[in-house]
Amino acid sequence: MCRAAWRENVVLCIDVKGLTKSYGDHVVIDDLSLRVEEGEVVVFQGPSGVGKSTFLRCLTYLEPFQKGLVRVGDIVIEAGLDVRRHRDRVRHLREQVGFVFQFFNLFPHLTILENLALGPVHVQNRPRAVVEKEARALLDRVGLAAKAAAFPHALSGGQKQRVGIARALAMRPRAVLFDEPTSALDPEMKNDVVDVIADFAKDGLTLLIVTHEPAVVERVATRVVRFGPACRVLDDRTTR
């Protein structure tokens, strides 16, 4: 079991209790409990195959799990939840938790602006004019204001990932999950993505990041969780 140390009188963003995930007889995550406070930047590290990315997918119920529960704010997802019966609850969860994918997962047939606007307009039913104004502001913040009318194929890997971050934030999430956000990028493109992550971390947004990138740990992490046979948590920069 891996339990994060926590303090009294704090605002919890994410609360995971006893989460167990397996594929057949292979247990990937075994009885993991973790509390994440509002504004924390938690970095997950460990060797390949120990369940880091799977854990992030469990938090958004992209991967169902066999035991335990996940709470994000007042939304609770319990093991074995039937997505068809509780579609609204799962939708609300995914509105609260943004996801930045390793390989970007942008819609190739939509412009960059349309990629950002799709979720807020069609899932959250927000006015398109308001959404597009916010989306353009996000693109400006990640240094891609001039690419609003471009299609994903015209962008570099680093630019696509910055769009992916802006798209996640366009939903106004409570927290954002990053699954190896720099691992698919050339070395010279990684710094731009790390800069963007660090910039949004300054806003007090709750971030959970799976990464092996030292710069992410050094610049933004408030806590490091190590996945592996002996799961351990490093709670402060001074303990590393």
N, C-alpha and C positions, 0 to 999 in steps of 0.2 A: 504494500500500500504506500502511496505517496501523498503526504498531507502537507499543504503549505501552512507555514506559520501565519497567524493573523492577529490583529489588534482589536480591542474593544472599541465601540463607538465609531465605526467606519461605515461608509456606504459601499455595500457589495454590488458589483456589477454582474459577476458570474459566480455561481456556486455549484460545484460539481460534487456529488456524493456517491461513493461506492461504484463508480462507473466500470463496468466490465464489458469488453467487446471481444468476440471470438469469431473465427471462421471455421465452422466445423469443430474439430477437436483442438484447433490451434488458438490459444488465448493470446490476443495481441495486447490488450490492456486489462490489467487485473486489479480490480477494486481500487481505482484511483479517485481520490478526493482532492479538490483544489478550490480555494477561494481567491477570487481576483477582485481587488478594490477598484472603485472608479478612479480613472486616471493612471492606473498602473500600466507599465509596459513589460510584459512577461515574455521572455525568450525561452523557447524549448530547444534543447540540443540532445544529441545522442546518435548512436550509429544507425545506419539504414535498417529498416525493418522492425523497429521497436515500437511503432505505433504513434509517432508524433503527428504525422499528417492525418492518420485515422482519427486521432483524438479531436483535431480541429473539425473534421467532418461530422463527428458525433455531436459536437456543440451546436451545429446547425441542423442536425438530424438528416444530413445527407447520407449518413451511415447510421442505421438503427443499431441499438446496443441491447445486450441481454439482461443487464442488471444496472441498478442505480438510477440517478436522475440528474437532470441539468436544469438549473434555474437561471434565467436571465431577467433581471428586474422582477416583475411579478408573473412572468411566464414560466411555467414548469412543464418540462418534458420528461416523462417517466419511461423506463425501459418497456419495450413492446408496444408503445403507443401506435394505434392504428391511424395512419396518415389520412386515409379516406374518411374516417369518422371525425377526425379532429383537424381537418384541413386548415381552418381559420387559425387555430392555435399555432400550427407549424408555420403558416405564412407570417403571422405576427412575430414569431421567433426570428425568422429570416430577415424581416424588416429591421429588427433590432441589432442584428449581427451581420456586418458586411464581410465579404470573403474576397481575398485577392489571391488568384490562382498562380501556380508556378508557370504555367504556359499561357497565361493571359486570358484565354477563353472569351475573347471579344467576338461579337457577331460580325462576320466578314462582309455581309451584304448591307450593313448599316454604316453610316458615317460615324465619326467619333462623337459628335454631338448627339446623334440618335442613340448610340450605345449608352451614353450617360442618362438620357431622358427616358429610356424604355421602361425601367422599373418604376421610377417615381410617377410616371403618367399612367401606366397600365396596371400596376399593382397597388399603388397608394392613391390613385385617382386624384392626383394633384394637378392644378392648371398647367397646361403646357408652357404658357408664357413665363410663369414663375419658375418652373423647372428648368427651362432653357437658360434663363438668366442666371440661376444658380450654377448650372452646368458650365456655362462660359466662365464664370468666376473661378470655378474649380480648375478648369483647363488653364486659365491664366496663372493660377497658383502653382501648378505643376510644370509651368513653362511651355505649354502647348496650345496657347490661345489661337495661334495661327493655323492649327490643324483641325479645327472644329468641323470643316467640310470635307476633310480627307477620309479615305477608307483605310481600315487597318493594314492592308497589304502595302500601303505607301509609307508605313512607319517602321523604324528600327525596333529591335527587341526592347531596348530601354524605354523608348517612347511608348510602346504598347503597354509596358508594365506601369508606367506613370498614368496612362489612361485607365488601366485596371484599378489603380488606387483611387483615382477621381470618380470612377463609376461606383465603387463601393461606397464612397462618401456621399454621393448624390442621393442616396436613400436616407440620409440623416441618421445613421446607425448609432447605437449606444456604444458599440465596440466593433473593432475590425480585426479579422483573422488574416494572417499572411502565411501562405504555405510556400516556403522556399522562394521568396520573391525575387532573389537575385541569382539563383542557381542556373537559370537558363540563359543568362546574359554574358556577353563578352566582358572581360575585366574592365575595359574603359567605360562601359555603360553602367556598371554597378554603382559608382559613386553618385550619379544623378538620382538613382532610385533611393539610395540610402539617405541622400539629402532631403528628398521628399518625405520619407518616413519620419526623419528627425524633425522636420518642420511641423508636421501634424501632431507629433508627440508633444510638442511645446504647447499645443492647445488644450492639453489635459484629456485627450481622447484615450480611451482604454484600448490597448493594442496587445494582441497575442501573436507571437511571431515564431514560426519554425524556421531556423536558419543556422548555417554554419559560417556565416559571414562575420568575421571579428569586428568590423566597423559598426555593425548593428548593435552588438553587445556593448561595445565601448561607448557609443554615442547616445543610445536611447534606453537600454535595458535598466529597469529598476529591480528586476529579479530574474534569475536564471533557474529553470527547472531542467534537470538532467534526466532523460528517459534511459532506462536500461535495467539490468537485473537488480541493481541496488539504487532505486530511484531516490534522488536527493535534491534538496532545494537550497539554493543560495539566495538569501533574502535581501542583502544589501550589497552595494558596490564594494564596501570596505571588507566584505568577507571573501572576496575573490582574490 
